[in-house]
Structure formats: C-alpha cells, structure tokens
Amino acid sequence: MSFEEFLQQLINGVSIGSIYALAALGYTMVYGIIKLINFAHGDILMVGAYVGYACIVVLHMPFLLAMVVAVAVCGLLGVAIEKVAYRPLRHAPRITVLITAIGVSFLLEYVMMALVGAESKAYPDGSFGNGQLSVAGLSINTQQLYVVAVTIIMMIALQYIIKRTKIGKAMRAVSSDADAAQLMGISVDKTISFTFLLGSALAAVAGVMMGAMYTINPLMGMQPGLKAFIAAVFGGIGSIPGAMLGGILLGLIETLVTAVGFSAYKDLAAFVILILVLLIRPCGILGKNVREKV
C-alpha cells in the first residue's frame, strides 16, 4: 500500500467512524445517566433514515429540513420509548431492562418492515452532495467532509449542553447520585427523558447521513448499533470524548483491515477489539474506574 493509498483509507475511516461516533454518543449518554445499554438505539437510527427518506422523496423537502424533521421525530420516539418501556422497569434487575431493550429493538424493526416492506431503498442522487475534491492526489467526497463536520459540531454542542447549561448540570447530578439530585429539587424523570431525547436526536442525524451515503432497509440499524456500542466501550462508556474517539478509531481500524485485503473480517476485527478492551482496560481509553458500593 502506497502512502497516498494509506492517507485515502484514513479519510474513509474517519468518515465512517464519525457515523459510529454520533451513534455512540447516544449510547454513552444513556448509560452515563441510568446505566442502561439501550440496544434499541441502532433502530432509532434506522427510523431516522426512513423519516429523512420520506421527507425527501415523498414531501420533496431539502436535505437539511428533512434532517431536522427526522431529529424531531426520533427525539420524540426516544422519549416515548423511555416512558413506556424503560421507566416502569427503572428499579427492576438490569437483565430485565436489557431484555426489554432487545424487545423494543425487534419491535421497531418489524413494525417498520410491515409499514414499508423489506426491500432496500436509496436516497435520490445528490441529496447529500456528491462532489469530489482532489487534494495532493487524494480524492475526498464532499459527503465525507459533511459527515466529519457535522460530527464535530454535534460533539461541541453536546459538550456545551452538558457542561454549561442548567439541564446539563442536572444530567451530571442524576448521573452521580439520582436520589441526592431529587432531594435537591431536580426532576429525575424529566432529566432522563431529555437524555433520551438528545441521544435519539443524534442517532437520527447519523441515520439520515448514513442513509444518504448507502441504502436503507428495516434491519440497517442492527450492525451500526452494535458498532456504536463497541465504539462507546472502546472509548470509555459514559465519556462523551471517549465515544467520539472510539468511533473514529473503530472506523479507521475497519477501513484499514479492508484495505489490506481482509474485508470479510472487518466485523470480526470490531468484536476482537471489544474483547481485548474488556480484558485489558474494561473502563475504555478515556473511561474511569468506578467502585460500586455494596
């Protein structure tokens, strides 16, 4: 592999890794607040992709407006799922909530399949930009630039919300000690609902961009959802910068594995990384070891 080809693969890896990072941000936020691994998160990404597709193809909306609508729909869907499926089980054993999350995932997949069919669909050409830039012999698709730019903007905005706003302070308080936060007048239910709203909105952004770059089908959220979970664990689940870093690194590793001729094993590489991280550093790259009280 030449140096130019290596740089080209780095660009491709950062692009797909940015989508993983956006989805991983939703995983890590929800886990940081209520210690729930929301396996339905990838299917919310799928719903966002279909909402964006419907807005562009059926309602003839511009791409950015379609993304805004998808964000709104998925945000409300995330809040509804939290209220109906997860809130009644908040004090149940974790395995019960985990099984419920898997059930919600299958429900979203097969309801969507019943509504739109199982066949794959594609966004109209050029809906998300299809230009090419040549820089120092490298070919950069404008879609890749948009994905990376949107991911960076979303991460900065998310960091600002969590560090500088009142609701962000409430999220950090609930994450640290929900009972103490409630005694201080913080509405735990509203804070958790806002967390699901925010995480689902990020999944919608990832879904619309992924749908515009590839194709969409009712089962499309399964694999990105798992990859986003791996990215969150890799970077340090509960850490927002860690989710971003984990997503980018996972995208780079998958792309480089493909580039050296082992494309059939790129998914295997992702799961090997997960196992190694759990064995060597269970808290992830930027995660912190937390002692649980017994």
N, C-alpha and C positions, 0 to 999 in steps of 0.2 A: 504494500500500500504506500503510495507516494504521500509526501507531506500535504499536497493540495487535497488529495482524497481524504486524508485524515481530518483536515480542517472542515471539509464539506460534511463529513459524518458528525463532527462536533456540532455544527449548525443544525443538522437534522435532529440530533439527540436533544439539544436544548429546546427545540420546538415541541417535540412530543413530550419531553419531560415537563414542560410548562403546563401542559394539559393535565398531566398526572399531579402536578403541584397544586393546581387550582382545586381539583377534587380532594386531594389530601388535606387541604386547609379545612374543608368541611368536616372530614373525619376527626382531625386533631382538635378542632374546637369543641365538638360534641363530647368527645372523650375527656377533654380537659375539664368540662363542666360537670358531667354526670357519670363519667367512667363507663360510657356505653359505646360499643363498637357498632355503629349503625350500618349494617350490611345492606340496607335499602338505599344507601346514598348513591351508589352507582346507577340505580334505576331511576332516581330523581334526575340524574344527568341525562338518561335516555328520554325521560318525559320532556326535559328542556329542549333536547334536539328535535323532538317531534313538534313541539309547540312552535319553535322557530321555523321549522319547515312549513307548517300550516300557515303561519303568518306571511311567509314569503311567497309560497306557491298559490295559496287559496285567496288570501287577503291582499296580496301584492304590496306588502309593506317593504320599505327599505331594510337592509340588514340590521342596522343599529336599533331601529324601532322594534324589529322582531326580537332582538336580543332582550330589550327592555321588557317586552311582554312576557317572554319566557322566564325572565328573572322574577317577575311579579307572580306568575302562575306557580312556579316551583317553590318560591318562598312561602306562599300560602299553603301549598301542598305539604311542605315540610312542617309547618305549624300544625296543620290538621293531623298529620301522622303522629306527631308528638303528643297531641291532646288525646287522640282516640286510642292509639296503640301502646304508647310508652308511659304516659303519665299514670294510668291506673296501676302500672307494674313497678312504679318507682322504688318501692320498698320490697319488691319480690327478689328472690335469688337471681344472681346475674345470668345464670344459664337460662332462666325463664325469659328474660328480656332478650337475650341473644337469639333464642329460638323464634321469638316474636318478630325480631328484625328480619330474620331469614324468611319468615312467612309473609311479611309485608313486601319483601323484595319479589317473591314469586307472584304475589297478588298484582303488583304494578306491571310486571312483565306480561302476564297473561290477560289482564284487562286491556292493556294496550294492544296485544295481539288480536283480541276479539274485536276491538274497535277499528283497527287499521289493516289487519292482515299480517301475515308472517313474512311477506316478501320485502326485500331491501328497497330503499328509496334513496334518491340522490338530490341534494340541493341544486338549484339551477347554476350553470356555469357562470363564474364571475361574481356570484353573490357575495363572496368574501374576499374578492380580489384574486387575480390570477397572474399578476405581472411577475417579471423576473428581473432581478438586479445582478449585474456582474461586477464583483469587486475583487481585484487581484486574482482573477482567474476562477473565483468561486461563484457559483450560481445560487442566489438566495431568492426564494419565493417570497413575495410580499405577504402571503399568508403566515409564513413563519415569523416575520417581523411583527405582524399584528398580534400573534399569539403571545410572543415573548413580552411585547409592550403591555398588553392587557394584563398579563400575569403580574408583572412588576407593579403596575398601577394598583391592582387589586390588593396585593400584599401590603403596599404602603398605606392604602386606605384602611385596611383591616387593622394594621398596627396602630394607626391613629385612633380608630374607634375604640380599641381595647385599652390603649394607654392614656388617652386624653379626654374621653367623653364619660359622662355620668353612667350610661348603660355599660360601658366598658369596665368601669370600676366595679359596678355591680356584678358583672360576669366574673371578674377576678376574685371578688369576695365570695361568691357562691362556689367557685372552684376550690377555694381554700377551705371554707367551712360553711356549708349551706345553713346549718342551724344557727350559727352565730350571725350570719348575714341576715337571716329572718328576724332575729332579735333586734337587729339594728334598723329594721324598717324596710329592708329590701324585699321586694316580691320575687321569691324564688321561681314561681311558676312563670311569671312574665319574662324573667331573665332567661330561663331555659327555652321558652318559646322564641325569644329573639335570637338565641343562639342557633336554633334550628332554622329560623328564617334566613339568617345570614349564611349559614353553611349550605342551605339548599339553593340560595341565590348564586353562590359561587359555583355550585355543581351545574346550574343552568347555563352559566357563561361558558364553562368547559364543554357542556353538551352541544351548544349551538356551534361553537368553533370546531369541535370535533366532527359534527355532522356535516358542516360545510366543507371540511377537508377530505372526508372519507364518504361512507354511506351510512344510512341509519336503518336499524331494524329493532324489534322489541326486545331482543336479547343483547343489544350492543352495550348495555351498561354493566354487564357482569364482569367482563375482563378489565375494563378501566377501573371499575370499583375495587377489584382485588389489587390491581397495580397501585391505586391510590392508597389503599391500606398498607401495602408493603412500603410505599414511599414514606407514609407517616411514621411507621415503626422504624424505618431506616434512619430518618432524620431525627426522630425522638418524638413519639406521640405525645401530644399535649403542648408541643412547641411550634409556634407559627413559623419562625425562620427555619426550624428543623423540617417542617413539612415541605417548604419551598426547596430547601437543599436536597432533601430525599427524592423529591420528584425529578429535579434536574439530573441528579446523579443516576437515578434509575433509567431515565430516558437515554442518557449518554451510554450507559452500560449495554442496554438493549441494542442501540444503534451500532455500537462497535462490535458486538457479538454477531450481528447480521452482516456487517461489512467484511468480517474475516471469513465468511462463508458458512456460518452456523445459524442461519436464520430460523431453522426449525427448532432451535434450542434457546431462543431468546426468552421465552416464557419460563423455561427451566432455570435460566440464569437469574431471573427475578426471584423465584422461590428459594434458590440456593442462597441468595443474598439474605433473604428473610431469616432462614435457618441460622446462617452464620452470625447475623446481628444478634439474634436471640441467644445464641450460645456465648458470644464474646462480649457483647455490650447490650444487654437487654433494654437499657433505657434509650438506646439510639445515639446518634452522633452528638446532637445538641440537647438530648434529654437529661433529666436529673434523677438520680436515685432518690426515691421517696420511701421512707419507712412507714408501713401501715401499723396503726395502733391495733392491739388485740386485747 
